[in-house]
Amino acid sequence: MNKVIRLANDGYTRAASLFGFGLQPATDEELSACALRTWTLQTSGRCILDNALEHALNPVCSATLEMQWKEVQCWELSNVYLTGDDCNVFLSVNKYLRFCPSLQRHPERKIRRPLRILSSAITEPCFYLAGRNYENHGHFLLHHLPRLMAAEPFLNGMGNPKVLLGNRAKRWQERYLSAVDVPPASLARAGPGTTRVEKLFYAPQMWTDSALAAPEILQRMRLAFLKFSQLAASGENSQVPILISRADAPDRKLLNEREIAAEVERQWGACEILELSRIDFATQIRKFAQAPLILGALGQGLTNLLVSKGALCLILDTEVQWAESYFSQTFRDLALSQGNLATRLFADQPIQKRDHWSYPIEKFKRELSTATVIWKQHRPLAPTL
C-alpha cells in the first residue's frame, strides 16, 4: 500500500507541474502570521578555530578559521501537511517552507505536492526532526539532531511533543535518539505520501556555511552521548589510536587501510581498526572519547569526532592536495570546535564518486610523523567564543 501511495503522490506532483500549477514558497511574513508561538533555539554568533596543524602542513592554509552560525527560530504551527520521504512542510496546498538550508539547491520539481485524498493524520503534537537526508547517519547527527538538543529546554513548554521522523524507519535513528533520552514510545513517523499534522513544532536545520550548529549545542550533544556511554562507570581506559574502517561500506573503501594502520602502530605503538557497524554506539563513544589519535577516510564514521577532545584527528580524502572538499572541511571543523588538533590529508588522486581508493603510504608516513610532533608541541585549546 505504501508503494501505491507514493506512486499516487508522484503522479499528482508531475501532473500539477505539467499543467502549470506552480509551488509558492511561504514568505517570512506568512510563516509569522501562521505561527501560534515562536522560540529562539539558536542565537547567531561566531568563533575562531585554531587551525595550526593544517597551517603547519601547508602554510597556504590559514592558521585560524572563522566559524559562523545563524539565528534559528522554532514555530508552533497548526494543520500543516508533510509530503514525501523528505517531509516537506506545507502551510496550505501551495505554500511550502523553504527556509531550511538543505533546500537551497534542492530543485522544486522534486518536492511532492500535498494530496489530501490519500493523506494520513497525526493528532498528537510533534517536534519536527524530519527533512532532507534524515536517513543518512552523518546528516542525522550533524544537521537534524542539533535541533532537538537546542529545543530541549523548551520541550516542557511545548507539552513534551512526540519526535516526528520520516516514513522510512531506520533502527540507528532510534539508537541515537535513545542516547539523548528519547525513548521509542516518544517517536512518531510521517506517512509515505501526505501527512496532516494538527500541531507541529518546526525549525529548519541549524547549520550555515560551516555545516555545523553552534558549538554550545554540539557540546550539549557531546555531554549527552558521554553520559549515555557511562564512560566513568565503564572502567575502560584504552587510550589506543583508532582507524575508522570503511571495509563494511558499500563504496569509497580505503583499500590499504591495514597498511595505514601498521604505520600508525609503528609510530604510536598501537592502532585499533574499528568497523563501526560491528560495535554498539556506547562502545563507539568510549573509544572515540579516549583515543589520542583518530584517523579515517572521509565518511559518516567521522561524526563520532563530536565526542573526542584533545586528540590528533586526521581526515583522509581524495582530490588534489588542499582542495576545497566540503565534507572533509566539516569534519575538520567539528574536531576543532570540540578542542582537538585536526587536519585534512589529501591523496592527490581524484576518483570517481563511488570508487575505492588507496592513500599513498610514503606520503602518509611523512605526514603522520610531522603531525605527531606538532600535536605534542601544540596541545589544542578550546575555541574562542
C-alpha positions in Angstrom: 0.0 0.0 0.0 2.9 2.4 0.8 4.1 2.0 -2.8 0.7 2.8 -4.2 0.5 5.9 -2.1 4.0 7.0 -3.2 3.1 6.5 -6.8 -0.2 8.4 -6.5 1.6 11.3 -4.9 4.3 11.3 -7.5 1.8 11.2 -10.3 -0.2 14.1 -8.8 3.0 16.1 -8.5 4.0 15.5 -12.1 0.5 16.4 -13.4 0.4 19.6 -11.4 3.8 20.6 -12.8 2.7 19.7 -16.3 -0.4 21.8 -16.1 1.5 24.8 -14.7 0.3 24.7 -11.1 3.5 26.1 -9.6 4.6 25.9 -6.0 4.9 29.0 -3.9 7.4 29.2 -1.0 5.9 30.9 2.0 7.3 34.3 3.0 8.7 35.2 6.4 5.5 37.3 6.9 3.2 34.4 6.0 5.1 32.0 8.3 4.9 34.5 11.2 1.2 35.0 10.6 0.5 31.3 10.8 2.7 30.7 13.9 0.9 30.4 17.2 4.2 30.8 19.2 7.9 31.1 18.4 11.1 30.2 20.3 14.7 31.1 19.6 16.6 27.9 19.5 20.0 29.2 18.4 21.3 32.8 18.5 23.7 34.0 15.8 27.4 34.0 16.6 30.9 33.3 15.5 34.1 31.8 16.9 37.7 31.4 15.9 39.1 27.9 15.5 42.8 27.1 15.8 43.9 25.6 12.5 47.6 25.4 13.5 48.2 21.8 12.3 46.8 22.3 8.8 48.7 25.6 8.5 51.9 23.9 9.6 51.5 21.2 6.9 50.6 23.7 4.3 51.3 27.4 5.1 48.8 28.4 2.3 46.0 27.3 4.7 45.0 29.9 7.3 46.3 29.4 10.9 42.8 30.3 12.1 39.3 29.7 10.8 36.1 31.6 11.4 33.1 29.5 12.2 29.7 31.3 12.0 26.1 30.2 12.8 22.8 31.9 12.3 19.8 32.6 14.5 17.2 29.8 14.2 13.6 30.0 15.3 11.1 27.3 16.1 7.5 27.9 15.2 4.3 26.3 16.5 2.1 25.6 13.5 -1.3 24.1 13.2 -2.8 21.9 10.5 0.2 21.6 8.3 0.9 19.0 5.6 4.1 17.0 5.2 4.9 15.4 1.9 7.2 12.7 0.7 10.2 11.0 2.3 11.8 14.4 2.9 8.7 15.6 4.8 8.4 18.9 3.1 6.2 21.3 5.1 3.2 23.0 3.6 1.2 25.7 5.3 -1.5 25.3 2.6 -2.0 23.5 -0.7 0.7 25.5 -2.5 2.6 27.4 0.2 5.6 25.4 1.5 8.5 26.3 3.8 11.9 26.8 2.0 13.8 28.3 4.9 15.9 25.2 5.6 19.5 25.5 4.3 19.1 21.9 3.0 16.6 23.2 0.4 18.8 26.0 -1.0 19.8 24.0 -4.1 17.0 21.4 -4.0 15.0 21.5 -7.3 11.3 22.4 -6.9 10.3 19.6 -9.2 11.4 17.1 -6.5 9.1 18.5 -3.9 5.9 16.4 -3.7 2.6 18.3 -3.6 0.0 17.6 -0.8 -2.5 15.0 -1.9 -5.3 15.2 0.7 -7.3 12.3 -0.7 -4.8 9.7 0.4 -3.4 11.6 3.4 -2.9 10.2 6.9 -3.2 12.3 10.1 -1.3 12.7 13.3 -3.3 14.3 16.0 -0.6 14.4 18.7 1.7 17.5 19.0 5.0 16.7 17.2 8.5 18.2 17.1 9.8 18.1 13.5 13.0 16.0 13.2 12.5 15.1 9.5 13.7 16.7 6.3 16.2 16.1 3.6 18.8 13.3 4.3 17.4 12.3 7.6 18.1 8.7 6.6 21.9 9.4 6.4 23.9 8.9 9.6 26.1 11.9 9.2 23.3 14.3 8.3 21.1 13.0 11.0 23.7 13.6 13.7 25.1 16.9 12.5 22.0 18.5 10.8 18.9 17.0 12.4 19.6 16.1 16.0 21.0 19.5 16.9 17.5 21.0 16.5 16.2 18.6 19.2 19.1 19.3 21.5 18.6 23.1 21.1 14.8 22.7 21.8 15.3 20.5 24.9 15.0 23.4 27.4 11.6 24.4 25.8 10.0 20.9 25.4 8.1 21.1 28.6 6.5 24.4 27.5 5.7 22.7 24.2 3.8 20.0 26.0 6.5 17.3 25.5 5.6 16.7 21.9 6.4 13.5 20.0 9.6 13.5 17.9 8.5 13.3 14.3 10.7 11.3 11.8 10.2 10.5 8.2 8.4 7.4 7.0 11.4 5.2 6.2 12.3 3.6 9.6 16.0 3.3 10.5 17.0 1.4 13.7 20.1 3.5 14.1 17.9 6.7 14.4 16.3 5.2 17.5 19.7 4.3 18.8 20.9 7.9 18.5 17.7 9.3 20.0 17.8 6.9 23.0 21.3 8.3 23.6 19.7 11.7 24.2 16.9 10.3 26.4 14.2 10.0 23.7 12.5 6.5 24.1 10.9 4.7 21.2 7.4 5.5 22.7 8.1 9.2 22.1 8.6 8.8 18.4 6.1 9.4 15.6 6.6 8.8 11.9 5.0 10.5 8.9 3.2 8.5 6.3 4.6 7.6 2.9 2.7 10.2 1.0 0.9 13.2 2.5 0.5 13.5 6.3 -1.6 16.2 8.1 -0.2 17.1 11.5 -2.6 19.0 13.8 0.2 20.7 15.8 3.8 20.8 14.5 6.8 22.5 16.2 9.0 23.3 13.2 12.6 24.5 13.0 14.9 24.4 10.0 18.3 22.8 10.2 20.7 24.9 12.2 23.9 25.0 10.0 25.2 27.6 7.7 28.4 27.6 5.6 30.3 25.5 8.1 27.6 22.8 8.0 27.6 22.8 11.9 25.3 24.1 14.6 26.7 26.5 17.3 29.5 24.9 19.4 27.4 25.1 22.6 24.7 22.9 21.0 27.3 20.4 19.8 28.7 20.4 23.2 25.3 19.6 24.7 25.1 16.6 22.3 28.6 15.5 23.3 27.8 15.5 27.0 24.6 13.6 26.4 26.4 10.9 24.4 29.2 10.7 27.1 26.5 10.2 29.8 24.8 7.5 27.7 28.1 5.7 27.3 28.7 5.5 31.0 32.3 6.3 30.4 33.2 7.0 34.0 31.5 3.8 35.2 32.8 1.5 32.4 36.3 1.1 33.9 37.8 1.3 30.4 40.9 3.4 29.8 42.0 2.3 26.3 44.0 5.3 25.1 44.6 3.4 21.9 44.9 5.2 18.5 42.0 4.2 16.2 41.5 3.9 12.5 37.8 4.1 11.3 37.4 1.3 8.8 35.3 1.5 5.7 35.7 -2.2 5.0 31.9 -2.6 5.6 31.0 0.4 3.4 29.3 -0.1 0.0 31.7 2.4 -1.7 34.8 4.5 -1.3 36.6 1.8 0.6 40.2 2.6 1.7 41.9 -0.3 0.1 45.2 0.0 2.1 43.8 0.7 5.5 45.7 -2.1 7.1 48.9 -0.7 5.7 48.0 2.7 7.1 47.1 1.1 10.5 50.5 -0.7 10.5 52.3 2.7 10.1 50.3 4.2 12.9 51.3 1.2 15.1 54.9 1.6 14.2 54.9 5.3 15.1 52.5 5.3 18.0 52.9 1.7 19.4 49.3 0.6 18.7 46.3 1.0 16.4 42.8 -0.4 16.6 40.8 -0.7 13.4 37.2 -0.1 14.1 34.3 -1.4 11.9 31.6 0.7 13.5 28.7 -1.5 12.2 30.1 -4.2 14.5 30.3 -2.1 17.6 27.4 -0.8 19.7 27.1 3.0 20.0 28.1 3.3 23.7 31.3 1.5 23.0 32.0 3.7 20.0 31.6 6.7 22.1 34.0 5.4 24.8 36.7 4.5 22.2 36.5 7.9 20.4 36.4 9.9 23.7 39.6 8.1 24.9 41.7 7.8 21.7 44.7 10.1 21.5 44.8 9.7 17.7 41.8 9.2 15.4 42.1 8.8 11.6 39.9 7.6 8.8 38.9 8.0 5.2 36.1 10.6 4.6 32.8 9.0 5.6 30.0 9.0 8.1 32.0 7.4 10.9 33.9 10.7 11.4 30.7 12.2 13.0 32.0 10.5 16.2 34.7 13.1 16.4 32.0 15.0 18.2 32.9 13.2 21.5 36.7 13.5 21.1 38.7 16.1 23.0 42.5 16.8 22.9 43.1 14.2 20.2 45.0 14.3 17.0 42.4 13.9 14.2 43.5 13.1 10.6 40.9 13.0 7.8 42.0 11.2 4.7 40.4 12.4 1.5 41.0 12.1 -2.2 41.1 15.1 -4.6 44.1 17.4 -5.4 46.0 18.4 -2.3 44.3 21.1 -0.2 41.3 21.1 -2.5 38.1 22.6 -1.0 36.5 19.3 -0.1 33.3 20.3 1.6 32.7 17.4 4.0 36.3 17.0 5.0 36.2 20.6 6.0 33.0 19.9 8.0 34.7 17.1 9.9 37.8 19.1 10.5 35.8 22.0 11.9 33.8 19.6 14.1 37.0 18.2 15.6 38.5 21.7 16.1 35.3 23.0 17.7 35.5 20.3 20.3 39.1 21.0 21.3 41.1 18.7 19.1 44.0 19.2 16.7 42.8 18.3 13.2 43.7 18.4 9.6 42.7 17.1 6.2 45.2 14.9 4.3 44.7 14.6 0.6 45.8 11.7 -1.6 46.3 13.9 -4.7 44.4 11.2 -6.6 40.9 12.3 -7.7 38.5 9.4 -8.1 35.0 8.8 -9.5 32.3 9.4 -6.9 32.0 5.9 -5.5 35.3 4.3 -6.4 37.5 2.5 -3.9 40.9 4.1 -3.4 44.3 4.0 -1.6 46.2 6.6 0.3 50.0 6.9 -0.7 51.8 5.2 2.1 55.1 7.1 1.9 53.2 10.4 1.9 51.2 9.3 4.9 54.4 8.3 6.8 55.8 11.8 6.4 52.5 13.5 7.3 51.9 11.3 10.4 55.4 11.9 11.7 55.1 15.7 11.2 51.6 15.8 12.7 52.6 13.8 15.7 55.5 16.2 16.5 53.2 19.2 16.1 50.5 17.6 18.3 52.9 17.0 21.1 54.1 20.6 20.9 50.8 22.3 20.4 48.1 20.7 22.5 44.7 22.0 21.3 42.8 24.7 23.1 39.1 25.3 23.3 37.7 27.6 20.6 37.5 31.3 21.4 33.8 32.3 21.6 
